[in-house]
Amino acid sequence: MPGTNLTREEARTRAKLLTVDSYEIDLDLSGAQGGGTSRSSEAESGGGTYRSVTTVRFDVAASGTESFIDLIAPAVHEVTLNGDALDPAEVFADSRIALPGLLEGRNVLRVVADCAYTNTGEGLHRFVDPVDDQAYLYTQFEVPDARRVFANFEQPDLKATFQFTVRAPEGWTVISNSPTPEPGAVTDNVWVFEPTPRISTYITALIAGPYHSVHSVYEKDGQTVPLGIYCRPSLAEFLDADAIFDVTRQGFDWFQEKFDYAYPFKKYDQLFVPEFNAGAMENAGAVTFRDQYVFRSKVTDASYEARAATILHELAHMWFGDLVTMEWWNDLWLNESFATYAEAACLAHAPGTRWPQSWTTFANQMKTWAYRQDQLPSTHPIMAEINDLEDVLVNFDGITYAKGASVLKQLVAYVGMDEFFRGVQAYFKRHAYGNTRLSDLLGALEETSGRDLKTWSEKWLQTAGINVLRPEIETDQEDGSGLITSFAVRQEAPALPAGAKGEAVLRPHRIAIGLYDVDEATGKLVRAEDGRIELDVDGELTAVPQLVGRRRPAVVLLNDDDLSYAKVRLDEKSLAFVTEHLGDFEWSLPRALCWASAWDMTRDGELAARDYLSLVLSGIGKESDIGVVQSLHRQVKLAVDLYADPAAREALLTRWTDATLAHLRSAEAGSDHQLAWARAFAATARTPEQLDLLEALLDGSHTVEGLAVDTELRWAFVQRLAAVGRFDENEIAAEYERDRTAAGERHAAGARAARPTEEAKAEAWASVVESDKLPNAIQEAVIAGFVQTDQRELLAPYVDRYFAAVKDVWDSRSYEMAQQVVVGLYPSVHVSADTLEKTDAWLASAEPVAALRRLISEARAGVDRALRAQAVDAAG
């Protein structure tokens, strides 16, 4: 990726010099329609070019200066600046066109280039659907990929209007940020869009192809916003548009009330597109989603909740990110954290919500992600120092999204929800269509809350690491029961991981303390009406005199309601009780907090993997929240695969798999829990009898009442049977014949790579590492299939091959494609000192760029943590 970087200083210099007025972008996509059935062919999936003509009008602060505009293109044919033709061979190199001799005041630049379709999910992605042999296009521009489609000043603070004109094949629909022209306004298949409001380059968008669509409107108090939902025709039968519209309208109602600012664009389209790298992207008025959110088979309610959260996340971005945009990428966290907080708050509090337990999901998933990220050597302050584009590309992480959102949740508790949203309202009105820094938002919140947030900001946003909160309880009885005579909260600041920058600090926390006892009538652990106090915790030890004199309850839970961001430990007596009764909490959130604490203790080596398995098996049967159940499934498998003593691993896997089968058979017929247990069973089925059962479920010779072995569940069974050697090419090909779709193609590629033979591994490795022709989604599937935790010996030769190849892969691929390889093929399953030594030797000799060094260092930290956990489990 040489020659494509942009530094913050370069962006600052350019922003002082230039004010951009408008872009006119003319794209000729008329040659994009060609079909083809081989998805591994670059020529059919990604290759080829299209004509891109950009006219940009911008003002310059002083005459005689020079600057540059960004463009990544195979060929530049014309560059005309203020009527003068410049030689493309002289001014265009790598990703830049030099702009010499700029005039004070208005300048006009015209660039004619051939830009390239991609199959990497970056720039203008081209996909051919194997079902109808039709091409489908979409753009993905965050962070720096609008420059792959048209010449532009690729930084968020140089906003402008954008007017797209697109020539497309006959029969196509073209969607952009502005309303789609009516059919009668399209002449000769040329689509002319009206100019956008002033927005940043990275949220412009273009989606084109014979997409299927459903339309509606959002109407309230005289406001009318056209709504559209799009997907490929091959997915149309599965598109539950009414459910998507319902969540969208819920978001419009709640956000417009809380933000006190009308939706800022002329329409709102949501487009489910193929081979999308992220979950979704907040293009202004034209949000793109990965089309796996169009569910082809039965999924659990957790999947519907996750989709709803993503819908609301992107809708929140229309205000926070699109209307008001960060000045530079060091405030990326504020965009993503705000949208992440807003999605959960809307799901939890909007009238008529289907998911009032969304803060449980937040604690269970977002917080777990944040805690993991914050204990890596790459941990960084929430407000990260972003020096260039390579820095920001690796910064879409658990700090930027999950820790930031957790801290915002605490900030809301700290200043008050009404005061928080009054500050947000002032912020939107003050900075609409402009760019801001963090200080602009904090200033508005200080005005509405009366709180001084400078110290809070310094401690929470400008430092790295995580605190630990522990209760210190004394009672009048030797066994710890009776009346509380002393209660305090001890705060710890564990040292940052080796290699991390900065120092650990103590922080101010707003927390609740919950007191739980068993309700004799129901047998449930409940919090009494007066069993919750809320307070500020600051410093090393905070006394809680309010609890002195009260009878000690069965469980004392710090950070009840999950207000703050901290690792929480239970006192010895509470932990002993929870170990036997974790599933008995009446409410899902305290259960989730205790599950999270147990998982964190396992990762930290405070709880042996075998004991974590026992804890889960004792309580998961009573867990009603399906999202928590599915998280526990993933965590148990990870604990047994990586954190357990290798000598005990097979016995623990057998114990777990036997339990998954027992729960599958006992689960309510047709329930979400039954489906989740079926998938958990398929992930680790190992004995001949268990594998026979998978085959019987596939061919229909055996059934489990209520369990629909539909398309996606069939593939889960096929992939496991391939991984253990039961299925080979014939069976995989036969399954693909049943499902000749893009999803089926991905699943088949993963199943082939999962086969336990030297030939299968060599073929998969060559297709990903030695070739760069696979589309992004197929490459991702092959990598996932290649790495099987029960194939360690078969994968051992690839440890050295990984370190021999990884730098060349990074240097020769686009960021998204390189990252898949770097992270996905790192030898994480080889938990050994040898893996650490080889990683250290590579880091010392390869001289990787900072972004690559970070990814490898994070992967190394996972192996190091697993080694320590294995030692604890062995000692246990």
Summary of the structure (lengths in Angstrom):
residues: 876
radius of gyration: 27.7
end to end distance: 47.2
largest distance: 90.2
contacts: 3088
relative contact order: 0.07
helix: 47%
strand: 21%
